[in-house]
Amino acid sequence: MTLGTRRTESDHVALAEIELCGELMIAASAAIGERLSPDRIDEVLNVRVIAERTAVPRHGDHLG
């Protein structure tokens, strides 16, 4: 394996982030209105929201 072809964990993470951004852009271009709702963003990103949201706040949620 040469240095030019070696992939790191951060490469995989970066590629996954690029793919998710692409999915959001596609959804935004097909959306009616100016913005995607937080629920639609979660749907596009395949995020499962647990009741009471004990984990990380979703996009658009405010902490206080």
VEXRO-548415 format. One record per atom (N, C-alpha, C): atom name; residue number from 1; residue in one letter; x, z, y. Coordinates in nm, 4 decimals, always signed. Layout:
// residues N
(CA; NUM; A; (X; Z; Y))
...
This chain:
// residues 64
(N; 1; M; (+0.0833; +0.0000; -0.1172))
(CA; 1; M; (+0.0000; +0.0000; +0.0000))
(C; 1; M; (+0.0884; +0.0000; +0.1244))
(N; 2; T; (+0.0614; -0.0881; +0.2162))
(CA; 2; T; (+0.1391; -0.0919; +0.3392))
(C; 2; T; (+0.0701; -0.0096; +0.4464))
(N; 3; L; (+0.1450; +0.0222; +0.5509))
(CA; 3; L; (+0.0874; +0.1007; +0.6593))
(C; 3; L; (-0.0330; +0.0324; +0.7218))
(N; 4; G; (-0.0320; -0.0989; +0.7316))
(CA; 4; G; (-0.1409; -0.1723; +0.7946))
(C; 4; G; (-0.2718; -0.1675; +0.7181))
(N; 5; T; (-0.2687; -0.1392; +0.5876))
(CA; 5; T; (-0.3910; -0.1388; +0.5076))
(C; 5; T; (-0.4351; +0.0005; +0.4656))
(N; 6; R; (-0.3584; +0.1010; +0.4982))
(CA; 6; R; (-0.3933; +0.2377; +0.4589))
(C; 6; R; (-0.5068; +0.2891; +0.5473))
(N; 7; R; (-0.6123; +0.3391; +0.4852))
(CA; 7; R; (-0.7263; +0.3915; +0.5603))
(C; 7; R; (-0.7269; +0.5431; +0.5505))
(N; 8; T; (-0.7640; +0.6037; +0.6596))
(CA; 8; T; (-0.7712; +0.7492; +0.6625))
(C; 8; T; (-0.9170; +0.7927; +0.6665))
(N; 9; E; (-0.9377; +0.9202; +0.6521))
(CA; 9; E; (-1.0727; +0.9764; +0.6610))
(C; 9; E; (-1.1335; +0.9462; +0.7975))
(N; 10; S; (-1.0520; +0.9526; +0.9023))
(CA; 10; S; (-1.1053; +0.9256; +1.0362))
(C; 10; S; (-1.1487; +0.7799; +1.0498))
(N; 11; D; (-1.0849; +0.6878; +0.9761))
(CA; 11; D; (-1.1291; +0.5474; +0.9761))
(C; 11; D; (-1.2705; +0.5372; +0.9203))
(N; 12; H; (-1.2971; +0.6068; +0.8117))
(CA; 12; H; (-1.4296; +0.6031; +0.7499))
(C; 12; H; (-1.5339; +0.6637; +0.8432))
(N; 13; V; (-1.4985; +0.7718; +0.9091))
(CA; 13; V; (-1.5904; +0.8363; +1.0034))
(C; 13; V; (-1.6185; +0.7426; +1.1200))
(N; 14; A; (-1.5152; +0.6802; +1.1737))
(CA; 14; A; (-1.5323; +0.5880; +1.2857))
(C; 14; A; (-1.6207; +0.4698; +1.2465))
(N; 15; L; (-1.6001; +0.4152; +1.1289))
(CA; 15; L; (-1.6830; +0.3034; +1.0838))
(C; 15; L; (-1.8282; +0.3451; +1.0658))
(N; 16; A; (-1.8511; +0.4649; +1.0146))
(CA; 16; A; (-1.9882; +0.5154; +0.9992))
(C; 16; A; (-2.0537; +0.5343; +1.1357))
(N; 17; E; (-1.9791; +0.5857; +1.2324))
(CA; 17; E; (-2.0332; +0.6041; +1.3673))
(C; 17; E; (-2.0673; +0.4698; +1.4311))
(N; 18; I; (-1.9827; +0.3702; +1.4114))
(CA; 18; I; (-2.0087; +0.2369; +1.4654))
(C; 18; I; (-2.1361; +0.1797; +1.4033))
(N; 19; E; (-2.1533; +0.1976; +1.2738))
(CA; 19; E; (-2.2730; +0.1486; +1.2060))
(C; 19; E; (-2.3988; +0.2170; +1.2606))
(N; 20; L; (-2.3924; +0.3492; +1.2809))
(CA; 20; L; (-2.5073; +0.4221; +1.3349))
(C; 20; L; (-2.5398; +0.3767; +1.4770))
(N; 21; C; (-2.4377; +0.3545; +1.5576))
(CA; 21; C; (-2.4604; +0.3039; +1.6941))
(C; 21; C; (-2.5278; +0.1673; +1.6888))
(N; 22; G; (-2.4858; +0.0839; +1.5979))
(CA; 22; G; (-2.5484; -0.0471; +1.5811))
(C; 22; G; (-2.6947; -0.0350; +1.5439))
(N; 23; E; (-2.7256; +0.0578; +1.4529))
(CA; 23; E; (-2.8649; +0.0800; +1.4133))
(C; 23; E; (-2.9485; +0.1263; +1.5320))
(N; 24; L; (-2.8906; +0.2142; +1.6146))
(CA; 24; L; (-2.9624; +0.2599; +1.7337))
(C; 24; L; (-2.9852; +0.1459; +1.8323))
(N; 25; M; (-2.8868; +0.0593; +1.8497))
(CA; 25; M; (-2.9022; -0.0547; +1.9412))
(C; 25; M; (-3.0117; -0.1496; +1.8925))
(N; 26; I; (-3.0157; -0.1740; +1.7636))
(CA; 26; I; (-3.1198; -0.2602; +1.7069))
(C; 26; I; (-3.2571; -0.1983; +1.7303))
(N; 27; A; (-3.2690; -0.0681; +1.7034))
(CA; 27; A; (-3.3969; +0.0002; +1.7239))
(C; 27; A; (-3.4367; -0.0006; +1.8708))
(N; 28; A; (-3.3404; +0.0210; +1.9591))
(CA; 28; A; (-3.3696; +0.0228; +2.1027))
(C; 28; A; (-3.4150; -0.1147; +2.1501))
(N; 29; S; (-3.3543; -0.2199; +2.0989))
(CA; 29; S; (-3.3924; -0.3540; +2.1429))
(C; 29; S; (-3.5322; -0.3912; +2.0948))
(N; 30; A; (-3.5772; -0.3298; +1.9864))
(CA; 30; A; (-3.7105; -0.3585; +1.9325))
(C; 30; A; (-3.8160; -0.2614; +1.9838))
(N; 31; A; (-3.7743; -0.1603; +2.0569))
(CA; 31; A; (-3.8667; -0.0553; +2.1018))
(C; 31; A; (-3.9565; -0.1044; +2.2147))
(N; 32; I; (-4.0748; -0.0494; +2.2171))
(CA; 32; I; (-4.1662; -0.0722; +2.3284))
(C; 32; I; (-4.1436; +0.0418; +2.4257))
(N; 33; G; (-4.1176; +0.0100; +2.5497))
(CA; 33; G; (-4.0896; +0.1125; +2.6491))
(C; 33; G; (-3.9410; +0.1196; +2.6786))
(N; 34; E; (-3.9069; +0.2158; +2.7644))
(CA; 34; E; (-3.7689; +0.2270; +2.8111))
(C; 34; E; (-3.6756; +0.2996; +2.7163))
(N; 35; R; (-3.7261; +0.3964; +2.6423))
(CA; 35; R; (-3.6394; +0.4825; +2.5610))
(C; 35; R; (-3.6954; +0.5023; +2.4211))
(N; 36; L; (-3.6051; +0.5381; +2.3315))
(CA; 36; L; (-3.6475; +0.5801; +2.1981))
(C; 36; L; (-3.6825; +0.7281; +2.2044))
(N; 37; S; (-3.7877; +0.7664; +2.1364))
(CA; 37; S; (-3.8243; +0.9078; +2.1310))
(C; 37; S; (-3.7245; +0.9807; +2.0414))
(N; 38; P; (-3.7100; +1.1119; +2.0603))
(CA; 38; P; (-3.6220; +1.1883; +1.9705))
(C; 38; P; (-3.6601; +1.1716; +1.8231))
(N; 39; D; (-3.7909; +1.1620; +1.7946))
(CA; 39; D; (-3.8339; +1.1426; +1.6558))
(C; 39; D; (-3.7895; +1.0070; +1.6015))
(N; 40; R; (-3.7961; +0.9039; +1.6850))
(CA; 40; R; (-3.7525; +0.7703; +1.6418))
(C; 40; R; (-3.6016; +0.7664; +1.6212))
(N; 41; I; (-3.5275; +0.8338; +1.7079))
(CA; 41; I; (-3.3817; +0.8417; +1.6912))
(C; 41; I; (-3.3483; +0.9088; +1.5587))
(N; 42; D; (-3.4174; +1.0192; +1.5292))
(CA; 42; D; (-3.3951; +1.0883; +1.4014))
(C; 42; D; (-3.4271; +0.9967; +1.2835))
(N; 43; E; (-3.5347; +0.9189; +1.2964))
(CA; 43; E; (-3.5734; +0.8268; +1.1897))
(C; 43; E; (-3.4661; +0.7200; +1.1687))
(N; 44; V; (-3.4175; +0.6615; +1.2776))
(CA; 44; V; (-3.3149; +0.5570; +1.2690))
(C; 44; V; (-3.1862; +0.6128; +1.2081))
(N; 45; L; (-3.1493; +0.7342; +1.2481))
(CA; 45; L; (-3.0253; +0.7953; +1.1985))
(C; 45; L; (-3.0435; +0.8643; +1.0642))
(N; 46; N; (-3.1663; +0.8595; +1.0114))
(CA; 46; N; (-3.1983; +0.9209; +0.8829))
(C; 46; N; (-3.1700; +1.0707; +0.8832))
(N; 47; V; (-3.2138; +1.1355; +0.9912))
(CA; 47; V; (-3.1956; +1.2801; +1.0061))
(C; 47; V; (-3.3221; +1.3489; +0.9580))
(N; 48; R; (-3.3068; +1.4459; +0.8719))
(CA; 48; R; (-3.4211; +1.5257; +0.8286))
(C; 48; R; (-3.4237; +1.6520; +0.9116))
(N; 49; V; (-3.5351; +1.6759; +0.9765))
(CA; 49; V; (-3.5480; +1.7941; +1.0609))
(C; 49; V; (-3.6178; +1.9024; +0.9808))
(N; 50; I; (-3.5500; +2.0159; +0.9680))
(CA; 50; I; (-3.6034; +2.1298; +0.8947))
(C; 50; I; (-3.6894; +2.2109; +0.9910))
(N; 51; A; (-3.8002; +2.2637; +0.9418))
(CA; 51; A; (-3.8878; +2.3460; +1.0253))
(C; 51; A; (-3.8058; +2.4533; +1.0949))
(N; 52; E; (-3.8347; +2.4747; +1.2203))
(CA; 52; E; (-3.7661; +2.5720; +1.3051))
(C; 52; E; (-3.6295; +2.5239; +1.3504))
(N; 53; R; (-3.5831; +2.4124; +1.3011))
(CA; 53; R; (-3.4544; +2.3546; +1.3411))
(C; 53; R; (-3.3451; +2.4600; +1.3522))
(N; 54; T; (-3.3074; +2.5155; +1.2421))
(CA; 54; T; (-3.2043; +2.6191; +1.2406))
(C; 54; T; (-3.0646; +2.5601; +1.2494))
(N; 55; A; (-3.0548; +2.4294; +1.2340))
(CA; 55; A; (-2.9226; +2.3649; +1.2383))
(C; 55; A; (-2.8905; +2.3204; +1.3805))
(N; 56; V; (-2.8247; +2.2093; +1.3923))
(CA; 56; V; (-2.7800; +2.1546; +1.5207))
(C; 56; V; (-2.9003; +2.0974; +1.5965))
(N; 57; P; (-2.9085; +2.1196; +1.7288))
(CA; 57; P; (-3.0181; +2.0628; +1.8068))
(C; 57; P; (-3.0150; +1.9104; +1.7992))
(N; 58; R; (-3.1347; +1.8503; +1.7993))
(CA; 58; R; (-3.1450; +1.7046; +1.7973))
(C; 58; R; (-3.1145; +1.6476; +1.9337))
(N; 59; H; (-3.0874; +1.5184; +1.9375))
(CA; 59; H; (-3.0657; +1.4471; +2.0624))
(C; 59; H; (-3.1880; +1.4679; +2.1518))
(N; 60; G; (-3.1648; +1.5050; +2.2746))
(CA; 60; G; (-3.2744; +1.5232; +2.3679))
(C; 60; G; (-3.3260; +1.6657; +2.3758))
(N; 61; D; (-3.2892; +1.7493; +2.2801))
(CA; 61; D; (-3.3318; +1.8887; +2.2846))
(C; 61; D; (-3.2448; +1.9633; +2.3842))
(N; 62; H; (-3.3028; +2.0557; +2.4554))
(CA; 62; H; (-3.2288; +2.1335; +2.5530))
(C; 62; H; (-3.2148; +2.2772; +2.5035))
(N; 63; L; (-3.1000; +2.3342; +2.5289))
(CA; 63; L; (-3.0722; +2.4683; +2.4787))
(C; 63; L; (-3.1230; +2.5778; +2.5707))
(N; 64; G; (-3.1715; +2.5472; +2.6848))
(CA; 64; G; (-3.2176; +2.6589; +2.7624))
(C; 64; G; (-3.2729; +2.6224; +2.8894))
